[in-house]
Amino acid sequence: MATGLIALLDDVAAIAKLAAASLDDVAAQTAKASVKAAGVVIDDTAVTPSYVIGLSPSRELPIIGRIALGSLKNKLIFLLPICLLLGYFAPWLIMPLLMIGGLYLCYEGAEKVHEAFFGHHGGPSAQSPAGDALAIEEQKVSGAIRTDFILSAEIMALTLSGIATSSVATQAAVLAGVGIIITVAVYGVVALIVKADDIGLYLVRSGGRLAYAIGHALVKGVPVLLKLLALIGTAAMLWVGGSIVVHGLAELGVHQPEHVVEYAVHAADARLSALSHAGGWLAGTLLQAIFGLLLGGFTMAIAKPVRLALGR
């Protein structure tokens, strides 16, 4: 009896160790996948504040909350099951879908660069939405959630590509973990950015010299920060989109773009050895972003006649 109890306890201990190891593996893979998706996350963080510009300050946080909830639904209810089904039944589809998402990121980044130099194109999308405040808010929220779906799909696909050989349970746990962590991080930061000017005004009116200085810096700095975020977001779009397409082409047997990037990385490392690997990383990132910009420009050239044909 005692021997049976000891054996049972040994089995329980072994199961507990296995569970702990599995949790450690899930945590490690979740952290790794979150870092891998950082470029898309930066763009998501940069894009979202624009959806509350021009609306009542009292509605800013509720709107961000609604977009965050929509983002969680996108990731956990729609994209997570789709990713699991893809990983189990059609893992060969993951890279082509990633490349399509990367191409979309290149297109969006190139369009933003074009708008920065030549202005926003005209048409319905450039006009202010008609209707009362509630209708405008609904339009903004639905538009933000649709945009988030594309970015969330890319984040989840990037995550899945890194854990494709793991068990279904691990994939589900990592995908859910990445989805929750990134959503909380992105929309938490967005909420801070959006309310930073209000915090600054409060500090300015509080009376203390230090508070006034900090508040004044916040009020003046938030518009600059939003512009900087937009710039970083565009660069991140081009870099991530370009790197995904370059890597995907290599997997499909087209190695030349990846070889050019690798050559530039090695050359920069050799010439800038004092910077350790930072020089090589910068060179590789710049080339991938340039490739993304060229690819995005080509996609824009193809998309324009298609839009005209559809009457958009």
Disulfide bonds with the S-S distance in Angstrom:
none
